[in-house]
């Protein structure tokens, strides 16, 4: 990392000096990553002011650049300045830093900035389904990357324990005899078992006016702050959360904080938001008595211009309580990221507009994702309507076990099942994160469990291979001498290892979490090419240096797997 930072600084200094020599010192320029070089400077923006073709501009600057330090060469190619780092300096600096820092390699110093990442926050009225599986996995991966970028990260689940759905569920649990509920072989988890009570109560409410009125009365009492009703709903929600937490734990997701929506009714902060919004110049009242904000001047038009923040009877809405929640969140954190489904784009924009009206200087940074789907007929479910994340986990582990049994029948049964769980969970997490969040994702088993392609098992397998090589090697001394590592495949692998900090920056600071699996695949592929090109265990005088390179690769892959929330198996 240090060598790449120094290289970037020296490239900028060299280009700046060349521009000054040409009398172009006022020109601004950017450096960028490139497949053609270690660092590139595009010259197209200068073409307008210089009134010269980009190719000629690049050639003139290259002619004035002084090569030295970490910069080994510069070449003008099709309007770009392509810079090459000194390979000997790259090898020595990168390997030394990895050996010294180990599991901390790639991490940045503490920034002293608290960042809140809210993710998952699924309604506690049933299990997490596959369509929403992207939320906890993206949120957890982002949080891990932000922590390595130097932030103090707190992950948070906003528990929706207010509203009609959770009240219907609570009424169903409290009032429908268990023998009357059709459970359809639900698995023995509260979120699976109790969702049947919700379905039954919902049907009763639709068919029976008396039931509908009793549920409405329960909802009114809840909104009015009735301690008995709030307590009953809280107990139901906690039961459901126990099941959801179990599912999240299976995919290595643990949240730091659970914040309850009902708290903002109980402590009066939602009501305070209402009173503050009523005094706004944007506030208005409908004929039925409901209050709203007119958000047309904030760029929201059409039927969504009016943002309602109370019902006609004056009770608060989810949107109102969400405002109180965010004001509370900003008292606890310097920055906030909300991981949201793409169907929440309008709601997020309305929320930010209302926060602006309330005078908030902070705004949440929304990170939207498209939903996950499964190919038709590729996976069955007993429910016939929806596939739950629990089903996906079971299927992944089962399929991974079949692969392990075919490949490693020599392993004890318990060990095979342990590895299968590591691979199955890793396959889900990797396959969901590898696609940019804003793009649709169809989850295919042939992609997720491919041991030879861009997949979690491939990354884990390469890590296990590096571990196996080091076990077989026995004792060796760390050797970071660049004179011992001059083969093109060795240099290519070191270049990949040196790119970890940049990948972390893009994943964390730029919210592009899909760069981490892409980077891991790049390192794994470079390692396999190195492994195939040169001997390691029987490398003579190069043995220690090549084993050091293997160890450094293992370290980086382990750190990448940790960012992805995946286990790093030492054998497969």
N, C-alpha and C positions, 0 to 999 in steps of 0.2 A: 504494500500500500504506500509506504513512504517513497519508494522509488517512482511509483506512478505519479504521485503528487509533485515530486521534484521535477519529473519529466514534463508534466503539464506546465509547470511554472517556467521551465527553461524554454519550452517551445513558444510560450506567449512572449517571453522576453526576446527571443531570437526574431520572431516575426515583428515585434514592436520596433526593434532596432533596424531591421531591414526596411520597414515602412518609413522610419525617420530618415534613413539614408536616401530613400527615393523622394523625400519631401512629401510623403503621404501620411504624416504622423497623425492627422485628424481622423483617419479611417478607423472604424470599429470593426472587430472581427470576432468570430467564435471558433472554439475548438469542438470537435465532436468525435465520437467513436467511429471506427471504420473497419470494414472487412479487408481493406486493401493496405492498411497501415496501422501502426500503434496509435496514431492520433492524426486527425486531418483538420485542415483549415479550409473551408469553402471560400472562394473568392468572388462568387456571383453578385453579392450585394455591392461590392466595390465597383462593378462594371458600370453602374449608373453614374456615379460621381467621376470616375476616371475616364469614362467614355472609351473604354477599351474592352476587347473580348476577355472573358474570364480566364481563358487559356493563357493569353499574353500576360495578364496581371499575375497569375500564378508563376509563370516563368520568370518574370522580372523580380518578384519577391524572392523566389528560390535562389536566384543568382546572387542575391545580397545576404542571404542567411549564412551566418557563421556556425559551422557544426562544431560541437564540443560538449563536454560534460556528459549528460545522459543521452544527448542527441547524437545518434550515430550517422544518420543520413536524412536528407530531404529531397523530395522529387516532385516536380510539377506534373500532374496527371489530370487532363480533362477539366481544368478549372479548379482543381484542388491542390493544396500543398500536403503531401503525404510524408509524415515524419516517422522515422524508425528509432526505437530506443536501443541503446547499447546493450547487446545481449548478455555480455559478461556481468555488467552492473546489475541488470535485471535479475539474473540467476542468483548472484550472491546476496543481494538485498532482500529479495522475496523469500528465499529459503531460510535465511537467517531470521527474518521477522516471524515466519510461521513457526519455526522451531522454538523461538523465544516466547511467543505469545500463546501458542497452542489453541485451546478452545476459545480464547478471547480474540483470535485473529479476525480481522475485519471489523471489529467493533470500534465505535468512535467514542471519544471522551464524553463524560456526562455534560449535558447542555444546561441543566438546571431548569428544564421546562417540563411541566406536567401536562400530559396529553391523555384525554379520556377517549377510549374507543368503545362505542356502544354497538353491540352486535347481537345477533340471534333474536332476542326480544319477541319470540313467537307467542301468539296467544296461548295461554295455558288451559286450553279446552280440548287438547288432543295431542297425539305424538307429532314429532317433526316429520314432515313428508319430504320426499326426494326433491320436489320442486324448490324448496327453501334450503336445501342442504348447502348451497353455496355460501349462505350468510355466516354461519359460525366458522366455517373453514377459511373463508377470506378474512373475516375479522380476526381470527386467532393468528393467522399467518402475518397479517399486517402488524399486529401488536408485537409479535416476536421480532419482526424486522425493525420496528420503531425502537424497541428496547436496545437493539444492537446499534442503532443510529444515535444513541445517547439520551433518549427521552426517558422520563419517568412515566411509565405507562400504567394506567388503570383501565381494566376492561369492565364493562358494565352491561347488565341485562335489565331492561326496563320492563317490569312485570305488569301486564295489563290485567289487574285484578278488579277493574271497574268496568261496568257495561253489561249489556243485555246477555251476551253469550255466557260469561262466567256466572252470572246470576241464574240463568237457566240451568247450567250445569249443577250449581249448588242446590237449587230447588229439586232437581232430579235426584240427587244423592240423598237429600233429606226426606223426600216425600214418596218416592217410588219404591215399593218392596223389592228387594234384590231378586226374588224369584220371578218377577214380572219382566225383568230386563233381559233381552236377548243379546248374548255376548259374542256369539259367532266365533268361538275358540280364540278369543283374544289372548295374547301372551300375558304372562303374569307380571305385568308392570302397571303401576297405577294410571299412567297416561293412556295405556291401551285399554285397561279394564273400564275405567270411568267414562271414556268417551261414549260408551254404549248408553250410559245414563243420560248424557247430553242428547243423543239422538232420540231416545225415548221421550224425554221431557219436551223436546222441540216439537215432536209429532203431537203430543198431548196439547201443547199450547196452541198449535194451529187448528186443532179439532174441537177444543173445549174453551168456551168463553170464560168460565169460572177460573180455569187454570191460568189463562192469559191475564186475567185481572189480578190474580194472586202474585204472579211473577212481576207484573207492573208495579204493584204495591211494594213488593220487596225491593225493586229497583229504586223507587221513590225514597224509601226509608234509607237505603244505602247512600243515595245522593245527599240526603239530609244529615248524614253523619251518624246514623243509628249504630251504636257500638255493637249491639247484638248481631245485626246483619253483617256489618263489616267483619266482625270476628269469624262468623260462619263462612263467609266467602274467602277470607284469608286462609282458613284451615283447608278448604277445598283446593285453593290455589297452591298451597304448600305441598299437598299430596301430588298434584299434577307436576309441580316443579321437581319433586323427587325423581319422577320417571324421566323427565326431560334432562335433568342433570346426569342421570345414569347413561343416557344415550350420548350426551356430549362427552362424558368421560371416556366412552368407548373410542371416540375419534380424537382423544388427547386434547380436548378443549375444556379448560377450567376457567371460570370467570371470577374476577376479584370481588365484584359487588353486585347485589340484586337490589334495585330500587323499586318500591311499590307505588303504583299510580295512586292508590287510595290515600297514601300519606299526604298528598297535596290537597285532598279534600279535608282530611282530619286536622291539618295544621293551619288551614285557612289561606294558604298561599294561592290556590286556584281562584278563590273568591277575590283575593287581592288583585290578581291579574284582570279579572272581570271589571272591577271598579276602575282600575287604571285605564283599561281600553275604552270604557264608556266615556271618558273625558277627552278622548282623542278626536281630532278634527275629521278622522276617517270613519268614526263610529256612526251607526244608524240603527234604527229599530223598525222591524217589520210590523205589519198589521197585526200579526198574532202575538206580538210582544217579544219575539226573539231578537237578540242583539247580534250585529254583524259589523265587519270592517269592509269598507269599499276599497279594494286593492287595485283599481284600474290604473292609478298613477304609478303603481309598482310593476306595471307590465303584464298584469294578469287580466285577461279580458274574457268576454263571453259569459257563459253561465257560471263560471268559476270566480267571477269578479268579487262576489259577496262571500266573505269568509265568516261563517257564523260561529260565535263563541259562547252563546247561551241558547238554551231551548226557550220555548214560549213561556214556560213556567219559571224561568230564571235559573234552572239548574245548569251546571257546567257540562261541557262536552269533552271528549278525548282531546280535541285540539287545544282547549283551554288548559287542561292539566298538562299537556305536552309543553306548553309555553312555561308553566311554573317549573316543570322538570328541568328545562334547559336553563332557566335562570339560576336554578339551584346548581346545576352541573357546572356553569361558568363561575360559580363561587368556589368550586373545588378544583378547577383545572384551568390552565392557560389556553389550551386548545382542545377542540372536540371533533372527533370524526364519527359520523353516523353511517353504518353499513346498512344500506336499504335496497329493497327490491325496486326494479325499474318502474313498478306501478305506483311508487311513492314520490315521483318527481314533482308532480303538482303540489302535493301536500308539503314537501320540503320547501318549495318556493314560497308557499303561503306562510309557513312557519317563520321563515327568515324575514319576510315582509312584516309580520306581526311583531317579531323581536325588534326590528328596526323602529317600529312605531313605539315600542316600549322603551326605547332608548338604549338598548343593549349595544355595547361596543364590540362584542364578540359574536361571531356567527358560527354555527356548526359547518363542518366541511363534509358534505354528503358524498358517499362512495357508492354508486349504484351498480347493481349487477342484474344480468338477465337470468331467467330461471332455468333450472336443469330439467331435461326431459329424458325419457328412455325410449329406445326404438320400439315400435309396435311388436308385441309378441316376444320380445327378448327376455322379459322377466315377468313371471306370474306372481300374483299375491292372493292370499285367501280372501281379502276383502273385495277384490274385483273392481274397486273404484279408485283407490289411491295406493301408491307404494310408499311405505314409510322408510325413513332413514335406517331404522332398526333392521328392516328386511334387507336393505342394500348391504349393510354391514355383515349380516349373516351370510348372504350370498357371496360377498367378496372373500370372506374368510374360508368358506367352503371351497370355492374355486381355487384359491391359493393353496389350500391343503392338497387338493388333487394334483396340482402342479409339483408341489414339494415331494409328494409321495412318488411321483413318476421319476423325479430327478435324484432324490436322496433317500432311497428305501433303506439305506444303511443306518439312518438316524433312529434313535428311540422314538416311540410314538409321541410321548409328551413333548419332546424337543421339536418334532415335526409340527405339532399343533401350535406350539409357541411361535415358531417362525412363520407359520401360516397366518397367525393373527397379526404379526408385525407387517407382513407383506400385504395382507388384505386391507388393513386400515390405511397403510401407506399408499396403496393403489388408489383408494377413494380420494384421499386428500390431494395427492399429486395431480390426478386426472381432473379434479375440479378446479384447481388453482392454475393449471398450465395454460388455460384459455383465458384471454383477456376478459375481465368481468363484464364488460359492456357487450360481449358477443354471446350469442345463443350457444348453449352447450348441450349436446346429446351424449349422454353417458353410454359408452360402448365397452363391453367387457374385453373385446379384442384389443382395444387401445389401453385400457387401464391395467391389464395383467400381462402385457407384452414384456417379456424378459429381455428383449433385444432392441427395443425402440425407445421413444421418448416417453418413459413411464416411470412410476415409482419403483417397481421391482428392478428395473434396469439400474437405477441409481443405487439402490440398496445392494444389488449384486456386485457392482463395481467396488463399493465400499468394502463388502465382505471379501472380495478378491484381494484388495490391498492388505486387509488384515491377515489373510491367509499367507500372503507372500512374506509379511513381516514375521509371522510365527515360524515359518519354515527357515527364515534367514538366521534366527537366533541372535547372537550378539553382533553389533556393528557400531561404528562411531559416526556421529554426525559429521558430514563433509559437505560444506556449501561452496567448495572451490569451483568457480565457473570453468576452469580449465578441464574439469572432469565431466562437464555436461555441455557438450558442443553439438550433439546430433540435432538435426532439425526437429525431430519429434520431442526431444527433451525440452528444447527452447519453446516449442509450441505449447507444451504442457505447462511450463512455468508462466508463460504469458497468460494462460487461462487462470492459473492460481492467483495471479496478481490482480485479476479483475473483480475479486469478491467485493471489495469496498464499493466499487461503482455499481455493482448489481444490487447491493444493499441500499445504496442511496436511491436508486430508481424505484426499488420496491417500497421503501419507507417514505422518503420525502416526496416522491412523485406519485405514490399510491399505485404503482404498477407491480402488484404482487406476482404477476405471471412471469416477471423477469427472473425470479429466483429459480423456479424449475428449469427455465430455459438455460440459465447459467449453470446449474447443476449438470444438465445434460451435456453442455459444452465441455465441462471438466471431465466427466465420465468418458466421453468419446475421445478426448485428447489422451486420457490415461490408457485406454484400450489400444490406441494407435501406438503409443510409446511402448507398451507392454509387448506388442506384436513385433515392433521394429528392432528392439535391442535386448540383449540378455541382461538380467538383473542379478540373480543369485550366483551366476557363474560369470561375472563381469570383470574379474581380475582387479586391476587397480581402480577401476571405476565403480566397484561394488558398493562401497560405503556411500558415495555420492548418489548413486541411483536408488539405493535403499532410503536415503534421506529424502529423495524426491517422492518415493512411494509413501513414506510416512507423512510428508507434507500434503500429499493428495488425500490421504485418509483423513487428515485433520480438517481440510477444507470441506470434503464431502460430508463429514460428520456435522460440521457447522451449518452447511446447507440443509441437511436433513432436519436439524434442530429448528431452523427457521421455518421449515415446512411442517413442523409438528409430527415428524416421522421418526420411527425408531431406526437406529443404525446397527443392524445385525452384523456380527462378526463372522458368521458362517451362514451359507444358504445352500 
